Amino acid sequence: MNWCRQMIQGALGGLAWAWLGLGAAQAVETIPPTDPATLKLIANPSVTVSLYQLDSTLPSTVTLSSPSRCTAIGTPLLYRDVTDCWLPESGKDVFVVINGAATATVTLVSPASATFPLASGASNPFLALRNPTTSAYPGQCTNFDNPAPLAAASPDFTAPDGGLTLSSVPLSTAIGTVTGWGLRPNDCGGMAVIRVATATQIFTFILPKDGTTTVAANGIPEIWENLYGGNLSPSGDIDTGPGATAPTGDGISTIDEYRGFIASGKQIRTNPQLKDVFVRLVNAQCPTATSPTPGLLITPAGGYPKPTNPSASATLTLPGTTAGVIGTFTAGAAVFTSANTFGEIIQLSGGTVVGRARILAVTSSTTVTALITANFSSTTSSLSSGSWQLSESLFANVFGLLSAERARLLGYTPDAAAGNVLTTNEWVDKFVGYTELGGLQLQATDPASDRVVNANRIYGTPQKGIRVIECLDDGSTSPYGWALGGSGSPNTIGNVVVYTKRIVNQINLLISNSAPRNVQYSPMLTYDSRAKDWLPKTSVGVPTDASVKDFVISKALLFYVGMEVGHSINLNVTAASNPHFPAGSGDALDQGITVKVDSKTSGFNTFYIPSAYGTADQSQLLIK
């Protein structure tokens, strides 16, 4: 077992954003028919198709993780041409417009029979020469098959009425009324193969556009494939990083990364060139008579990490004040980092919280997209410096290693009154519970499949994610956390425990015992060899202030979560003190934190808490 005894970590503040301004181009484009004999596009055809979608159903911005590439253009009551940006989103209709034919009949080609997963390099059964068909992949996304599981051979696309014959409807567009045939995706990815019968000829189209006039279709749309250089191997697993010599691959094939996942209720696509890891936080286990419900890591109003004043004085402009509003919060100074993803913004009035917003994405150092979860004061559209606070994510350290766009949180509901439900349908979840005496308990039926995130995969072998289990037992003072089984990839380890009450008790004790010394904190970013000390150091405050203890406890919990996740992605397995660096090394895999108490009571009680994974960690990261 990998026992971690005195370990606590702060958040790496480096930006790792994936919002690259990738809104779709607005130039008009059409999709040529595919030659069934070659699966290549036909050059200079007489008939093509375009795709239209209601503008009000499109987002204002997209990132690499977005399910589609299209953005709204400000005409909410009109349909717009999305041919050059559309990718499927389950249940969100698109309309096929025929160019070059006055009349037509449009039907979907029924899926071929297929069994999954396929062997590496095997041909896609829905792309047989001379007979391409609509796909019918397992489930609805790579990890998801709910709320209404589909039959194994259910087509990934149908007409809105569930049939295979598309019906025409008039569409109001910026250039007038056009005729569109409704098409409904039932899958997060897949492909629709339609036959368009005109008065003189039958044409076959693959939607979204797949292949070129010289390259055959491979099941991955050109729109997505070209984001990553084009000509990708559907069965490949070529993810790299974060270190240059880290093992290649994250256990998810390229076509499964295109097809995508549901992560915390949101459809996403993942990057086939950079590793992704999937993480699930479980509500607190092993409760005591005084344990908070649902735990110290989930409780919406009282959990950790706690909000603090931003790193710089700044006003904050709000997108609204009412709970339920999602919009852009703009700070007057650079205060946001990737560590704030899934953190909180709170408004204070007389020391009381009067407004809350959960950060969904950090879009720059001065802007975030956030969901208002509790009403802000209705009398203001901006908050003055000192009247608002900001918290980091519980997974801030992990985001520093892989970024918030690549550390995917499953079934994460930090603002729900009861926290996360016991299990989630966003992976294969066999979790029953955890106790100190009984250890991990899984369902008796097929426990080996527990934590698999690609159950509906097209290619490859099962890939697992990481479960973080909060345990409230404080009957002992150690350990503070451990990874069940030692160190390795999520496929061999993957269940980790963090003892939150033990951490809280220990930090409170260390601060109280060193009073009246003021508390100081260092994230251990730079070592001053002349002073033989780590920098920077920040004065936190007096030891009797509850917010001072909360600050250090928050950093402690970030460290433990990051530490234990690190053990499940094989970090630092070659270290002399395997799997840790010696305490005081300044690495997020250090054996523990260091506390320095000045001899004079007028001095400081300094907590040295590592906050960055070193190059050795980054070069050993293993997911599959």
C-alpha positions in Angstrom: 0.0 0.0 0.0 1.1 3.5 -0.7 0.8 5.4 2.6 1.1 9.1 2.4 1.6 10.6 5.8 2.3 14.4 5.8 1.3 15.5 2.4 -0.4 18.7 1.3 -0.3 20.6 -2.0 -1.3 24.0 -3.4 -2.3 24.8 -7.0 0.0 25.4 -9.9 -1.0 28.7 -11.3 0.1 28.1 -14.9 -2.5 28.8 -17.5 -3.5 25.7 -19.6 -6.4 27.0 -21.6 -8.0 25.4 -24.7 -10.3 28.2 -25.9 -8.4 28.9 -29.0 -11.0 31.1 -30.7 -12.0 28.2 -32.8 -15.4 29.5 -33.8 -16.4 28.1 -37.2 -15.7 30.0 -40.4 -18.8 31.5 -41.9 -18.0 30.9 -45.6 -20.6 28.9 -47.5 -19.6 25.3 -48.1 -21.4 22.3 -49.5 -20.9 18.5 -49.1 -20.4 16.5 -52.3 -21.7 13.0 -52.7 -19.5 10.0 -51.9 -18.7 7.3 -54.4 -19.8 4.1 -52.7 -17.2 2.1 -54.7 -14.3 4.1 -53.4 -15.7 6.0 -50.3 -14.1 9.2 -51.8 -16.0 12.4 -52.6 -17.1 12.9 -56.2 -15.5 15.9 -57.9 -17.7 18.5 -59.6 -21.1 16.8 -58.8 -24.4 18.1 -60.1 -26.0 17.7 -56.7 -24.6 18.6 -53.2 -26.1 19.1 -49.8 -25.8 21.8 -47.1 -26.6 21.6 -43.4 -28.7 24.2 -41.5 -29.3 24.6 -37.8 -31.5 27.0 -35.7 -29.1 29.8 -34.6 -30.6 30.0 -31.1 -29.5 26.4 -30.4 -25.8 27.3 -31.0 -23.3 28.5 -28.3 -21.7 31.9 -28.4 -18.2 30.4 -28.2 -16.5 27.0 -28.6 -13.4 25.3 -27.4 -11.5 22.2 -28.6 -13.8 20.2 -26.2 -17.0 21.5 -27.6 -19.2 18.9 -29.3 -19.7 21.0 -32.4 -17.6 23.8 -34.0 -20.5 26.1 -34.8 -21.3 29.4 -33.0 -24.4 31.6 -33.0 -24.3 34.7 -35.3 -27.0 36.7 -33.6 -30.1 35.6 -35.6 -31.9 33.5 -33.0 -35.2 33.1 -35.1 -33.4 32.0 -38.3 -31.6 28.9 -39.5 -28.0 29.3 -40.5 -25.7 27.3 -42.7 -23.5 25.1 -40.5 -22.1 22.9 -43.2 -18.5 23.8 -42.5 -18.8 23.5 -38.7 -21.5 21.0 -37.7 -20.7 17.9 -35.7 -23.4 15.7 -34.0 -24.9 16.5 -30.7 -27.3 13.9 -29.4 -30.9 15.0 -29.8 -30.1 18.4 -31.5 -31.7 18.4 -34.9 -29.9 19.5 -38.1 -31.6 20.0 -41.5 -30.3 18.8 -44.9 -30.7 21.2 -47.8 -30.4 19.8 -51.3 -28.5 21.9 -53.8 -29.0 21.3 -57.6 -32.2 19.3 -57.5 -35.7 20.8 -57.5 -37.3 17.7 -55.9 -35.8 14.8 -54.0 -36.5 11.9 -51.7 -34.1 11.6 -48.8 -33.7 8.4 -46.8 -31.1 7.1 -44.3 -29.3 3.9 -45.1 -30.0 1.4 -42.4 -27.0 0.3 -40.3 -25.0 -2.8 -41.2 -24.6 -5.6 -38.7 -21.6 -5.1 -36.5 -19.9 -6.3 -33.3 -17.7 -4.1 -31.1 -15.0 -3.4 -30.0 -13.1 -3.9 -33.2 -9.5 -5.1 -33.3 -6.9 -2.5 -33.9 -6.7 -1.6 -37.6 -9.9 -3.4 -38.4 -12.1 -1.8 -41.0 -15.2 0.1 -39.9 -18.2 -2.1 -40.7 -20.3 0.9 -41.6 -17.8 1.9 -44.3 -17.8 -1.2 -46.5 -16.9 -0.6 -50.1 -20.0 -0.2 -52.3 -22.3 -0.2 -49.2 -21.6 2.5 -46.6 -24.3 2.7 -44.0 -25.4 4.9 -41.2 -23.5 4.0 -38.0 -24.9 2.2 -35.0 -22.2 2.3 -32.4 -22.7 0.9 -28.9 -24.4 3.3 -26.4 -24.7 7.0 -27.0 -21.2 8.2 -26.3 -17.9 6.4 -25.6 -18.8 6.3 -21.9 -22.5 6.8 -21.7 -25.8 5.1 -22.5 -28.6 6.8 -20.6 -31.3 7.9 -19.8 -32.9 5.6 -22.3 -30.4 2.9 -23.4 -30.6 2.2 -27.1 -30.9 -1.2 -28.7 -27.6 -2.6 -29.9 -28.4 -2.0 -33.6 -30.2 1.3 -33.2 -29.1 3.8 -35.9 -27.1 6.8 -34.6 -29.3 9.0 -36.8 -33.0 9.0 -37.6 -35.6 11.4 -38.8 -37.1 13.5 -36.0 -40.1 11.0 -35.9 -37.7 8.1 -35.4 -38.0 6.7 -38.9 -35.5 6.4 -41.7 -37.3 8.6 -44.3 -36.6 12.3 -43.8 -39.4 14.8 -44.2 -39.1 18.3 -45.7 -39.9 21.5 -43.9 -39.5 25.2 -44.8 -36.6 27.0 -43.0 -36.4 30.7 -42.6 -32.8 31.9 -43.3 -31.0 35.2 -43.8 -31.3 34.7 -47.6 -34.9 33.6 -47.6 -36.8 30.4 -47.2 -35.2 27.1 -48.1 -36.4 23.5 -47.9 -34.7 21.3 -45.3 -35.0 17.6 -44.4 -34.8 17.0 -40.7 -32.1 14.8 -39.3 -31.7 13.9 -35.6 -28.5 12.6 -34.1 -29.1 9.9 -31.4 -25.4 9.6 -30.7 -22.5 11.9 -29.6 -20.7 11.1 -32.9 -21.3 8.6 -35.6 -22.2 9.2 -39.2 -25.4 9.5 -41.2 -25.4 7.9 -44.6 -28.3 9.3 -46.7 -29.5 8.6 -50.2 -30.9 11.5 -52.2 -33.0 10.3 -55.0 -33.7 13.0 -57.7 -35.7 12.6 -60.8 -32.8 11.2 -62.7 -30.2 9.8 -60.2 -29.5 8.5 -56.7 -26.6 10.1 -54.7 -25.0 8.9 -51.5 -23.8 11.4 -48.9 -21.9 10.9 -45.6 -22.7 13.4 -42.9 -20.8 15.1 -41.5 -18.4 15.3 -44.5 -15.9 12.5 -44.3 -13.0 12.0 -46.8 -11.9 14.0 -49.8 -11.8 13.4 -53.5 -8.4 11.7 -53.0 -8.8 10.2 -49.4 -11.5 7.7 -48.5 -13.8 8.2 -45.6 -12.6 6.7 -42.3 -15.5 7.4 -39.9 -14.0 10.7 -38.5 -15.4 13.9 -40.0 -13.0 16.2 -41.8 -14.0 19.1 -39.6 -12.7 17.4 -36.4 -9.9 15.5 -38.0 -8.4 18.7 -39.5 -8.2 20.3 -36.0 -5.4 17.8 -35.3 -3.6 17.8 -38.7 -5.8 15.5 -40.7 -5.3 11.9 -41.9 -5.7 10.4 -38.4 -5.9 6.6 -37.8 -9.3 5.8 -36.2 -7.8 3.0 -34.0 -4.6 5.0 -33.1 -3.8 6.1 -29.6 -1.0 8.6 -30.0 -1.5 11.0 -27.1 1.7 12.5 -25.7 2.8 14.6 -22.7 3.0 16.3 -20.4 6.7 15.5 -20.5 8.5 14.8 -23.7 9.5 11.3 -22.8 6.3 10.3 -21.1 4.7 7.0 -22.3 2.4 7.5 -25.3 -1.4 7.0 -25.2 -4.2 7.4 -22.8 -6.1 4.2 -23.6 -8.8 5.9 -25.8 -8.7 5.4 -29.6 -8.8 8.4 -31.9 -12.3 7.7 -33.1 -13.5 7.2 -29.6 -12.0 10.6 -28.6 -13.9 12.1 -31.6 -17.1 10.4 -30.5 -16.6 11.8 -27.1 -18.0 11.6 -23.6 -20.5 12.9 -21.2 -18.5 14.6 -18.3 -20.6 16.0 -15.5 -23.6 16.1 -17.7 -21.9 17.9 -20.6 -21.1 16.4 -24.0 -17.4 16.8 -24.8 -14.8 15.6 -27.3 -11.2 15.0 -26.3 -7.9 15.7 -27.8 -6.4 12.7 -29.6 -2.9 14.1 -29.3 -2.8 14.9 -25.6 -3.6 12.6 -22.7 -6.9 12.8 -20.8 -7.6 11.3 -17.4 -11.1 10.8 -15.9 -11.6 11.5 -12.2 -14.7 10.9 -10.0 -15.1 12.3 -6.5 -17.2 10.2 -4.1 -19.2 11.7 -1.3 -17.6 11.2 2.2 -17.4 7.7 3.5 -16.6 6.3 7.0 -18.6 9.0 8.8 -18.3 9.7 12.5 -20.9 11.1 15.0 -19.7 14.7 14.2 -19.2 14.3 10.5 -20.6 16.9 8.2 -22.9 15.8 5.4 -22.1 15.1 2.6 -18.5 15.8 3.5 -15.8 18.4 3.6 -15.1 18.3 -0.1 -18.6 18.7 -1.4 -20.8 20.7 1.0 -21.9 23.7 -1.1 -21.7 26.5 1.5 -19.2 25.0 3.9 -16.8 22.8 2.0 -13.2 23.2 1.0 -11.4 24.8 -0.7 -12.5 28.1 0.9 -12.7 31.4 -1.1 -10.1 34.0 -0.4 -9.4 37.5 -1.6 -8.0 37.5 -5.2 -4.3 37.7 -5.8 -4.7 41.3 -6.9 -7.1 44.1 -6.2 -9.8 44.0 -8.8 -13.4 44.9 -9.6 -15.6 42.3 -11.0 -18.3 42.9 -13.7 -21.3 40.5 -13.5 -23.3 39.0 -16.4 -26.4 39.2 -14.2 -27.5 38.7 -10.6 -30.1 35.9 -10.7 -29.4 32.2 -9.9 -29.3 30.1 -13.1 -27.7 32.8 -15.3 -24.6 31.6 -17.1 -22.3 34.3 -18.5 -18.9 36.0 -18.5 -17.5 37.5 -15.3 -14.8 40.1 -16.0 -12.2 41.1 -13.4 -10.3 44.4 -13.5 -6.9 42.7 -13.1 -5.3 39.3 -14.0 -6.6 37.1 -11.1 -7.8 33.9 -12.8 -5.8 30.8 -13.6 -6.8 27.3 -14.6 -6.7 26.4 -10.9 -10.0 28.3 -10.6 -11.9 26.0 -12.9 -14.8 24.6 -10.9 -13.9 27.0 -8.1 -16.3 29.7 -6.8 -16.9 33.4 -6.9 -18.7 34.8 -3.9 -20.0 38.2 -3.0 -19.6 39.5 0.5 -21.7 42.0 2.4 -20.8 42.8 6.0 -18.9 39.5 6.1 -21.9 37.5 4.9 -22.1 35.7 1.6 -24.9 37.1 -0.5 -24.1 35.7 -3.9 -22.3 32.7 -5.4 -21.2 31.5 -8.9 -19.5 28.3 -9.9 -16.8 28.8 -12.5 -17.3 26.5 -15.5 -14.3 27.7 -17.6 -11.4 30.1 -17.3 -11.3 31.9 -20.6 -8.5 34.3 -19.8 -6.6 35.7 -16.9 -9.4 38.3 -16.5 -12.5 36.5 -17.6 -14.4 33.3 -16.7 -17.6 31.7 -17.7 -19.6 30.9 -14.5 -23.1 29.8 -13.4 -24.8 31.9 -10.7 -25.9 29.5 -8.0 -27.1 32.0 -5.4 -28.5 35.5 -6.2 -26.1 38.4 -6.2 -27.3 41.8 -4.9 -29.8 43.0 -7.4 -28.6 46.6 -7.0 -25.2 46.2 -8.7 -23.8 45.0 -12.0 -20.2 45.0 -10.6 -18.4 44.2 -7.4 -15.8 46.5 -5.9 -12.4 45.2 -4.8 -12.7 43.7 -1.4 -16.4 42.8 -1.8 -15.8 39.5 -3.6 -13.7 36.4 -3.1 -12.4 33.6 -5.3 -11.7 29.9 -4.6 -9.6 27.3 -6.4 -10.9 23.9 -7.5 -10.3 20.9 -5.3 -8.5 19.5 -8.4 -6.4 22.6 -8.9 -3.1 20.7 -8.6 -4.2 18.1 -11.1 -5.2 20.9 -13.5 -1.6 22.3 -13.1 -0.3 19.0 -14.5 -2.9 18.1 -17.2 -5.1 21.3 -17.4 -8.8 21.5 -16.7 -9.4 20.6 -20.3 -7.7 17.2 -19.9 -8.5 16.2 -16.3 -12.2 15.2 -16.9 -14.4 15.2 -13.9 -17.3 12.7 -14.0 -20.6 13.1 -12.2 -19.3 16.2 -10.4 -22.0 18.3 -8.7 -20.3 20.5 -6.1 -23.3 22.7 -5.6 -25.9 20.0 -5.1 -27.2 20.0 -1.5 -26.5 16.3 -1.2 -23.3 16.4 -3.2 -22.5 13.7 -5.7 -24.8 10.7 -6.0 -23.2 7.5 -4.8 -22.6 6.2 -8.4 -22.6 7.8 -11.8 -23.6 6.5 -15.3 -20.7 8.4 -16.8 -18.4 5.4 -16.3 -19.0 1.7 -15.3 -19.6 2.3 -11.6 -19.6 -0.7 -9.2 -19.0 1.3 -6.1 -20.8 0.3 -2.9 -18.8 2.0 -0.2 -15.6 2.3 1.8 -14.9 1.7 5.5 -11.7 1.6 7.5 -12.3 -2.0 8.5 -13.9 -3.3 5.4 -11.9 -1.4 2.8 -13.4 -0.9 -0.7 -16.7 -2.6 -1.4 -17.8 -3.1 -5.0 -20.9 -4.8 -6.4 -20.6 -8.5 -6.7 -21.5 -8.5 -10.4 -18.5 -7.9 -12.7 -16.4 -5.8 -10.3 -13.5 -6.0 -12.7 -15.3 -3.6 -15.0 -15.5 -0.9 -12.3 -14.2 2.5 -13.4 -14.1 1.7 -17.1 -14.6 5.0 -19.1 -14.8 3.6 -22.6 -17.4 0.8 -22.2 -18.9 1.8 -25.6 -15.6 1.9 -27.4 -15.2 1.3 -31.1 -11.5 0.2 -30.8 -9.1 -0.8 -28.1 -9.2 -2.3 -24.6 -11.0 -1.2 -21.4 -9.5 2.0 -20.0 -10.2 3.1 -16.4 -10.4 6.4 -14.5 -9.6 7.4 -11.0 -12.0 7.4 -8.0 -11.2 9.8 -5.2 -12.8 8.7 -1.9 -13.2 11.1 1.0 -13.0 9.3 4.3 -14.1 11.2 7.5 -12.5 8.8 10.0 -10.3 10.6 12.5 -9.8 7.8 15.0 -6.1 7.9 14.0 -3.7 10.7 13.1 -2.3 9.0 10.0 -2.2 8.3 7.2 -3.7 11.4 5.5 -4.2 9.7 2.2 -3.3 6.5 0.3 -3.7 4.9 -3.0 -5.2 1.4 -2.8 -2.5 -0.9 -4.2 0.5 1.4 -4.5 1.4 3.4 -7.6 0.6 2.7 -11.2 -1.8 3.7 -14.0 -5.6 4.0 -13.4 -5.9 0.5 -14.8 -3.9 -1.0 -11.9 -4.5 1.4 -9.0 -7.3 4.0 -9.5 -9.0 4.0 -6.1 -7.5 6.6 -3.7 -8.6 7.7 -0.2 -8.2 11.2 1.4 -8.7 11.5 5.1 -10.1 15.0 5.3 -10.9 15.3 9.0 -7.4 14.1 9.9 -6.0 16.9 7.7 -8.2 19.5 9.3 -7.4 18.4 12.8 -3.7 18.4 12.1 -3.6 21.8 10.5 -5.6 23.3 13.3 -3.3 21.7 15.9 -0.1 22.9 14.2 -1.4 26.5 14.0 -2.8 26.6 17.6 0.4 25.1 19.1 2.6 27.8 17.5 0.4 30.7 18.5 0.8 33.7 18.9 3.1 33.5 15.8 1.4 34.7 12.6 0.9 32.1 9.9 2.9 32.3 6.7 2.6 30.2 3.5 5.0 29.2 0.7 4.0 27.3 -2.5 7.7 26.4 -2.9 8.0 27.7 -6.4 11.6 29.0 -6.3 14.6 28.0 -4.1 16.9 30.8 -2.8 20.2 29.0 -2.5 21.8 31.8 -0.6 19.0 32.1 2.0 18.4 28.4 1.9 14.7 29.1 1.8 11.7 28.6 -0.6 9.9 31.5 -2.2 7.6 33.2 -2.4 6.3 33.5 1.2 3.0 35.2 2.0 1.7 36.3 5.4 -1.7 34.7 5.9 -2.7 36.2 9.2 -3.1 35.7 12.9 -3.5 32.2 14.2 -6.8 32.9 15.9 -8.5 33.9 12.7 -10.7 31.1 11.3 -10.0 32.2 7.7 -6.3 31.7 8.3 -6.8 28.1 9.3 -9.2 27.6 6.4 -6.6 28.9 4.0 -4.0 26.4 5.1 -6.5 23.6 5.3 -7.6 24.4 1.7 -4.0 24.1 0.5 -3.6 20.9 2.4 -6.6 19.3 0.8 -5.4 20.3 -2.7 -2.1 18.7 -1.9 -3.6 15.4 -0.8 -6.0 15.1 -3.7 -3.2 16.0 -6.2 -0.8 13.6 -4.4 -3.1 10.6 -4.5 -4.3 11.2 -8.1 -0.5 11.4 -8.9 0.0 7.9 -7.5 -2.7 6.7 -9.8 -1.0 8.0 -12.9 2.3 6.5 -12.0 4.2 9.6 -11.0 7.6 9.4 -9.5 7.8 5.6 -9.4 11.6 5.8 -9.8 12.3 8.1 -6.9 14.6 6.9 -4.2 11.9 7.3 -1.6 9.4 5.6 -4.0 6.9 6.9 -4.7 7.8 10.3 -3.1 10.5 12.9 -3.1 12.1 13.8 0.2 10.1 16.4 2.2 11.3 19.9 1.3 12.2 19.0 -2.3 9.5 21.4 -3.6 7.8 18.7 -5.7 4.1 17.9 -5.5 5.2 14.3 -4.9 7.2 15.2 -1.8 7.0 12.9 1.2 5.2 15.7 3.1 4.8 19.3 3.9 7.4 21.2 6.0 6.5 23.5 8.9 9.0 25.9 10.2 8.3 27.7 13.5 10.5 30.7 14.4 12.0 30.6 17.9 10.6 34.1 18.7 6.9 34.4 19.2 7.0 37.6 17.2 8.1 35.5 14.2 6.2 33.2 11.9 4.8 29.7 11.7 5.5 28.9 8.0 3.8 26.2 6.0 5.9 25.0 3.0 3.4 23.3 0.7 4.7 22.0 -2.7 2.5 23.2 -5.5 4.2 22.0 -8.8 4.9 18.7 -10.4 8.5 18.5 -11.5 9.9 17.4 -14.9 10.5 13.9 -13.6 6.8 13.5 -12.7 5.8 14.8 -16.1 8.0 12.4 -17.9 6.6 9.4 -16.1 2.8 10.0 -16.4 1.1 6.8 -17.4 -2.6 6.4 -18.0 -3.1 3.1 -19.7 
